[in-house]
Amino acid sequence: MKDLHLGGNRLKWNNNVTLVPKCMLLELSLRSCNLSGQIPIWLSNQTALTFLDLSENELEGAFPQWLAELNVGTLILSDNRLIGSVPPSLFQSRNLSVLALSRNNFSGELPETIGETTSIMILMLSNNNFSGTVPKSISNIYRLLLLDLSKNGFSGEFPVFGPMALLAYIDISSNRFSGQVPSTFGLYTMMLSLSENEFSGKLPQNLSELSQLEHLDLHDNNITGEFPPFLSQLSSLQVLNLRNNSLEDSVSDDLSNLSSLRILDLSNNKLTGKISPTLGNLLGMIDTPDTLSKLPEIFAFPVEINDLVVNWKRSKQGLSSNNLELYSFFDLSMNGLSGEIPSSLGSLKGLKLLNLSYNELQGKIPSTLGDLASLETLDLFT
């Protein structure tokens, strides 16, 4: 048994049957090898495969039943043109640990059997046409570490995960999920991206129990109520994006306790009151780290996380998860904030963007803003 890794080159695999491997393979990568047509049928004889990567090709057609029954441990089919539904038998595998189907044209609902694949650790289904509700059984996958369902047509309420769930990275953005903002995730949650959905009501207070949360993105929902002071208890938080909601009242002074916070976007809400001078104490915006923290490469391929979309230089731009620590943003624009601009904001020397535009601020522009040597965008327009 052998491994064959040809991906990531400029090779072109000829689908002529005479070129197929004559031995039994454990691992096969044909990533970006200009494969076209349907998934090659000769793979059905490779019953020993534990790793199969056919991503970044031009494969078409449906997900073959025989592939669902191969019991491959890692299956990567991202960035193709595959269509149709996913066979329920795929989720009955006891070996499947990584499933990446992102950026295809899969459709239909996820099968109820999805919770039977208890061995899966990474599940990436983003940028497809899946629809319907997410089966409650998905919370039975106790080894699940990363779940990416973003940019589909899922709707309804999101399933409940228990506090002991290992799930660390959750991205369900750009769907049609509704109801209250889900907060029943495991205590190991590090990233929670729930943006561009139809969540409504107040932010639930038990979000404050996610003590390891670093990334909270809820932009473009229907969140209402006062700005929640309990967010200041999330001591590990590095990214807080609540843009385009209906939050009211003033920003809590205690937010300055978030010493790791580097990106704060509260723009286009209904916030009022003065900008607290204590926000000039946000340590994560004073210094930019010299080293970058990346997601651990637990498996034989890099884990993908969607870019964080921000308003920068008058356009929406994506910041790669691989270099977020290079950026420091402070955006309170399009609210009803009043009073003077605190001179203490001049201490945030790591800022790339400072946007306080479209508020009711008055008085002189503090001379301390001239100390923001890293600043690339300053917007104080009224």
C-alpha positions as CSV (number, residue, x, y, z in Angstrom):
1,M,0.0,0.0,0.0
2,K,1.3,3.4,-0.9
3,D,0.6,7.2,-0.8
4,L,0.3,9.3,-4.0
5,H,0.3,13.1,-3.5
6,L,0.3,15.0,-6.8
7,G,-1.7,18.0,-5.7
8,G,-0.5,21.6,-5.6
9,N,1.5,21.2,-8.8
10,R,0.8,22.1,-12.5
11,L,0.3,18.5,-13.4
12,K,-2.8,17.5,-15.4
13,W,-4.2,14.1,-14.6
14,N,-5.4,12.2,-17.7
15,N,-8.6,10.4,-16.9
16,N,-7.7,7.6,-19.3
17,V,-8.3,4.4,-17.4
18,T,-4.9,3.0,-18.4
19,L,-3.2,5.5,-16.2
20,V,-4.9,4.5,-13.0
21,P,-2.7,3.2,-10.1
22,K,-2.4,-0.6,-10.1
23,C,-1.6,-0.8,-6.4
24,M,-3.9,-0.2,-3.4
25,L,-3.5,3.4,-2.1
26,L,-3.8,4.6,1.5
27,E,-3.6,8.3,0.5
28,L,-4.4,10.1,-2.8
29,S,-4.2,13.8,-3.5
30,L,-5.1,15.1,-7.0
31,R,-5.8,18.6,-5.9
32,S,-5.7,21.1,-8.7
33,C,-4.9,18.6,-11.4
34,N,-7.5,19.8,-13.9
35,L,-9.7,16.9,-13.3
36,S,-13.1,17.2,-15.2
37,G,-16.2,15.2,-15.6
38,Q,-17.5,13.0,-12.9
39,I,-15.5,11.7,-10.0
40,P,-13.4,8.9,-11.5
41,I,-15.1,5.5,-11.1
42,W,-11.7,3.7,-10.8
43,L,-11.5,5.1,-7.3
44,S,-14.3,2.7,-6.2
45,N,-11.7,-0.1,-6.2
46,Q,-9.4,1.8,-3.8
47,T,-11.0,0.3,-0.7
48,A,-8.0,1.0,1.5
49,L,-8.1,4.8,1.1
50,T,-7.9,6.8,4.3
51,F,-7.2,10.2,2.7
52,L,-8.7,11.5,-0.6
53,D,-8.3,15.1,-1.9
54,L,-9.9,16.0,-5.2
55,S,-10.3,19.7,-4.5
56,E,-9.8,22.6,-6.8
57,N,-10.7,20.8,-10.0
58,E,-13.7,20.9,-12.4
59,L,-15.5,17.8,-11.3
60,E,-19.2,17.7,-12.1
61,G,-22.2,15.5,-11.4
62,A,-23.7,14.1,-8.3
63,F,-22.0,12.6,-5.2
64,P,-21.6,8.9,-6.1
65,Q,-23.1,6.4,-3.7
66,W,-20.0,4.2,-4.0
67,L,-17.8,7.1,-2.7
68,A,-20.1,7.5,0.3
69,E,-19.5,3.8,1.1
70,L,-15.7,3.8,0.8
71,N,-15.3,4.8,4.5
72,V,-12.6,7.3,3.7
73,G,-11.2,9.1,6.8
74,T,-10.5,12.4,5.2
75,L,-12.6,13.4,2.1
76,I,-11.9,16.8,0.5
77,L,-14.0,17.8,-2.6
78,S,-14.0,21.5,-2.1
79,D,-13.9,23.9,-5.1
80,N,-15.6,21.8,-7.8
81,R,-18.9,21.9,-9.6
82,L,-20.6,19.0,-7.9
83,I,-24.4,19.0,-7.6
84,G,-27.3,17.3,-5.9
85,S,-27.8,16.0,-2.4
86,V,-25.3,14.3,-0.1
87,P,-26.0,10.6,0.4
88,P,-27.2,9.8,4.0
89,S,-24.9,6.8,4.1
90,L,-21.9,9.1,4.1
91,F,-22.8,10.1,7.6
92,Q,-23.0,6.5,8.8
93,S,-19.3,6.0,8.4
94,R,-17.4,5.2,11.5
95,N,-14.1,6.4,10.0
96,L,-15.0,9.8,8.6
97,S,-13.0,12.5,10.5
98,V,-12.8,15.3,7.9
99,L,-15.4,16.2,5.3
100,A,-14.8,19.3,3.1
101,L,-17.4,20.0,0.5
102,S,-17.2,23.8,0.4
103,R,-17.7,25.9,-2.8
104,N,-19.8,23.4,-4.9
105,N,-23.4,23.4,-5.9
106,F,-24.7,20.8,-3.5
107,S,-28.4,21.3,-2.5
108,G,-31.2,19.9,-0.5
109,E,-31.4,19.3,3.2
110,L,-28.8,17.6,5.4
111,P,-29.8,14.0,6.2
112,E,-31.0,13.2,9.7
113,T,-28.2,10.6,9.8
114,I,-25.6,13.4,10.2
115,G,-25.4,12.8,13.9
116,E,-24.4,9.2,13.4
117,T,-20.9,10.1,12.2
118,T,-19.6,10.5,15.7
119,S,-16.0,10.4,14.6
120,I,-16.1,13.5,12.5
121,M,-13.9,16.4,13.7
122,I,-14.0,18.9,10.8
123,L,-17.2,19.5,8.8
124,M,-17.0,22.3,6.1
125,L,-20.1,22.7,3.8
126,S,-19.8,26.5,3.1
127,N,-20.8,28.1,-0.2
128,N,-23.4,25.6,-1.4
129,N,-27.1,25.6,-1.8
130,F,-28.1,23.5,1.2
131,S,-31.5,24.5,2.7
132,G,-33.9,23.6,5.4
133,T,-33.2,23.2,9.1
134,V,-30.0,21.7,10.5
135,P,-30.9,18.3,12.1
136,K,-30.7,18.4,15.9
137,S,-28.7,15.2,15.7
138,I,-25.6,17.2,14.7
139,S,-25.1,18.0,18.3
140,N,-24.4,14.3,18.9
141,I,-21.1,14.5,17.1
142,Y,-19.1,14.8,20.3
143,R,-15.7,15.0,18.6
144,L,-16.6,17.9,16.3
145,L,-14.1,20.7,16.5
146,L,-14.9,22.9,13.5
147,L,-18.3,23.5,11.9
148,D,-18.6,25.7,8.8
149,L,-22.1,26.0,7.3
150,S,-21.7,29.5,6.0
151,K,-23.2,30.9,2.8
152,N,-26.0,28.4,2.3
153,G,-29.8,28.7,2.7
154,F,-30.3,27.0,6.1
155,S,-33.2,28.4,8.1
156,G,-35.0,27.9,11.5
157,E,-33.3,27.7,14.9
158,F,-29.8,26.4,15.3
159,P,-29.4,23.1,17.3
160,V,-28.4,23.1,20.9
161,F,-24.9,21.9,21.8
162,G,-24.1,20.9,25.4
163,P,-21.5,22.7,27.6
164,M,-19.1,19.8,27.2
165,A,-19.0,19.9,23.4
166,L,-15.5,20.2,22.0
167,L,-16.7,22.5,19.2
168,A,-14.2,25.4,19.0
169,Y,-14.9,27.1,15.6
170,I,-18.4,27.8,14.5
171,D,-19.3,29.7,11.3
172,I,-23.0,29.7,10.3
173,S,-23.0,33.1,8.8
174,S,-24.9,34.2,5.6
175,N,-27.9,31.9,6.1
176,R,-31.5,32.5,7.2
177,F,-31.3,31.2,10.8
178,S,-33.8,32.9,13.1
179,G,-34.9,33.1,16.7
180,Q,-32.7,34.2,19.6
181,V,-29.0,34.3,19.2
182,P,-27.8,30.8,20.0
183,S,-25.5,30.7,23.0
184,T,-25.6,27.0,24.0
185,F,-22.1,26.0,22.8
186,G,-19.3,24.2,24.5
187,L,-17.0,26.0,26.9
188,Y,-14.1,25.5,24.4
189,T,-15.7,27.8,21.8
190,M,-13.1,30.2,20.4
191,M,-14.8,31.6,17.3
192,L,-18.5,32.3,16.8
193,S,-19.5,33.8,13.5
194,L,-23.3,34.2,13.3
195,S,-23.5,37.2,11.0
196,E,-25.9,37.9,8.1
197,N,-28.8,35.9,9.5
198,E,-32.2,36.8,11.0
199,F,-31.4,36.4,14.7
200,S,-33.4,38.8,16.8
201,G,-34.0,39.9,20.4
202,K,-31.4,40.7,23.1
203,L,-28.0,39.0,23.3
204,P,-28.3,36.2,25.8
205,Q,-26.3,36.7,29.0
206,N,-24.9,33.1,29.0
207,L,-22.6,34.2,26.1
208,S,-20.4,35.4,29.0
209,E,-19.8,31.8,30.0
210,L,-17.7,31.3,26.9
211,S,-14.5,32.1,28.6
212,Q,-12.2,31.1,25.7
213,L,-14.1,33.1,23.0
214,E,-11.8,35.2,20.9
215,H,-14.0,36.0,17.9
216,L,-17.6,37.1,18.1
217,D,-19.2,38.3,14.9
218,L,-23.0,39.1,14.8
219,H,-23.1,41.8,12.2
220,D,-26.3,42.2,10.1
221,N,-28.9,40.7,12.3
222,N,-31.9,42.1,14.2
223,I,-30.4,42.3,17.7
224,T,-32.1,44.8,20.0
225,G,-31.9,46.0,23.5
226,E,-29.2,47.8,25.5
227,F,-25.6,47.3,24.8
228,P,-24.8,44.3,26.9
229,P,-22.4,45.1,29.7
230,F,-21.6,41.4,30.2
231,L,-19.6,41.3,27.1
232,S,-16.8,42.9,29.1
233,Q,-16.5,39.5,30.9
234,L,-15.2,37.8,27.8
235,S,-11.5,38.4,28.7
236,S,-10.1,36.5,25.7
237,L,-12.1,38.5,23.1
238,Q,-10.0,39.8,20.2
239,V,-12.8,40.6,17.6
240,L,-16.2,42.0,18.5
241,N,-18.4,42.9,15.5
242,L,-22.0,43.9,16.1
243,R,-22.4,46.1,13.1
244,N,-25.8,46.8,11.5
245,N,-28.1,45.9,14.4
246,S,-30.4,47.9,16.7
247,L,-28.4,48.1,19.9
248,E,-29.3,51.0,22.2
249,D,-28.0,53.0,25.1
250,S,-24.3,53.7,25.8
251,V,-21.2,51.5,25.4
252,S,-20.2,50.1,28.7
253,D,-17.1,51.6,30.4
254,D,-16.1,48.1,31.4
255,L,-15.4,47.3,27.7
256,S,-12.0,48.6,28.3
257,N,-11.3,45.5,30.4
258,L,-11.0,43.5,27.2
259,S,-7.2,43.8,27.0
260,S,-6.9,41.5,23.9
261,L,-9.6,43.3,21.9
262,R,-8.1,44.5,18.5
263,I,-11.2,44.9,16.3
264,L,-14.3,46.7,17.6
265,D,-17.1,47.4,15.2
266,L,-20.4,48.7,16.7
267,S,-21.3,50.9,13.6
268,N,-24.8,51.4,12.4
269,N,-26.7,50.8,15.7
270,K,-28.7,53.1,17.9
271,L,-26.1,53.8,20.5
272,T,-26.2,57.1,22.5
273,G,-24.3,58.9,25.2
274,K,-20.7,59.8,25.3
275,I,-17.6,57.8,24.2
276,S,-16.0,56.7,27.4
277,P,-12.4,57.9,27.9
278,T,-11.7,54.4,29.3
279,L,-11.8,53.0,25.7
280,G,-8.3,54.6,25.3
281,N,-7.1,51.8,27.6
282,L,-7.8,49.0,25.2
283,L,-4.3,47.3,25.3
284,G,-4.8,45.2,22.2
285,M,-5.2,48.4,20.1
286,I,-2.1,50.0,21.6
287,D,0.5,47.5,20.5
288,T,0.4,45.2,17.4
289,P,1.9,41.8,18.2
290,D,5.1,40.8,16.6
291,T,4.0,37.2,16.1
292,L,0.8,35.8,14.6
293,S,-1.3,33.1,16.1
294,K,-2.7,30.6,13.5
295,L,-5.2,27.8,13.8
296,P,-3.4,24.6,14.6
297,E,-2.9,22.3,11.5
298,I,-4.1,19.2,13.2
299,F,-4.6,17.4,9.9
300,A,-2.8,17.0,6.7
301,F,-4.3,20.2,5.1
302,P,-4.7,23.7,6.4
303,V,-8.0,24.5,8.2
304,E,-9.9,27.3,6.4
305,I,-11.8,30.0,8.1
306,N,-13.8,32.7,6.3
307,D,-12.4,36.2,6.2
308,L,-13.7,38.8,8.6
309,V,-15.5,41.4,6.5
310,V,-15.0,45.0,7.7
311,N,-15.8,48.5,6.3
312,W,-12.4,49.9,5.4
313,K,-11.5,52.7,3.0
314,R,-15.1,53.2,2.0
315,S,-15.6,49.6,0.9
316,K,-16.2,46.2,2.4
317,Q,-13.0,44.2,2.6
318,G,-12.1,40.8,4.0
319,L,-9.3,40.4,6.5
320,S,-7.8,36.9,6.4
321,S,-7.9,34.9,9.5
322,N,-4.2,34.2,9.1
323,N,-3.2,37.8,9.7
324,L,-5.9,39.4,11.8
325,E,-3.4,40.3,14.4
326,L,-1.9,42.8,12.0
327,Y,-5.0,44.9,12.2
328,S,-6.6,47.1,14.8
329,F,-10.0,48.7,14.0
330,F,-12.2,51.0,16.1
331,D,-15.6,51.8,14.4
332,L,-18.5,53.5,16.2
333,S,-19.8,55.3,13.2
334,M,-23.5,55.8,12.3
335,N,-24.9,55.9,15.8
336,G,-26.2,58.7,18.0
337,L,-23.1,59.3,20.2
338,S,-22.6,62.8,21.6
339,G,-20.1,64.9,23.5
340,E,-16.5,65.3,22.6
341,I,-14.0,62.9,21.2
342,P,-11.9,61.6,24.2
343,S,-8.2,62.6,23.9
344,S,-7.4,59.2,25.3
345,L,-8.1,57.6,21.9
346,G,-4.8,58.9,20.9
347,S,-3.2,56.2,23.0
348,L,-4.5,53.5,20.6
349,K,-1.3,53.6,18.6
350,G,-1.9,50.3,16.9
351,L,-5.0,51.5,15.1
352,K,-5.3,51.1,11.3
353,L,-8.8,52.6,11.3
354,L,-10.7,55.0,13.5
355,N,-14.2,55.8,12.4
356,L,-16.5,58.0,14.5
357,S,-18.4,59.5,11.5
358,Y,-22.2,60.2,11.4
359,N,-22.7,60.8,15.1
360,E,-23.5,63.9,17.1
361,L,-20.1,64.6,18.3
362,Q,-18.9,68.2,18.9
363,G,-15.9,70.2,20.1
364,K,-12.3,70.2,18.9
365,I,-10.5,67.2,17.3
366,P,-8.0,66.1,20.0
367,S,-4.4,66.8,19.0
368,T,-3.5,63.4,20.4
369,L,-5.0,61.8,17.3
370,G,-1.9,63.0,15.6
371,D,0.0,60.4,17.6
372,L,-1.7,57.5,15.7
373,A,1.3,56.7,13.6
374,S,-0.1,53.4,12.2
375,L,-3.5,55.0,11.2
376,E,-4.5,54.5,7.6
377,T,-8.1,55.7,7.8
378,L,-9.6,58.5,9.9
379,D,-13.2,59.4,9.4
380,L,-14.9,62.0,11.6
381,F,-17.4,63.2,9.1
382,T,-20.7,64.4,10.5
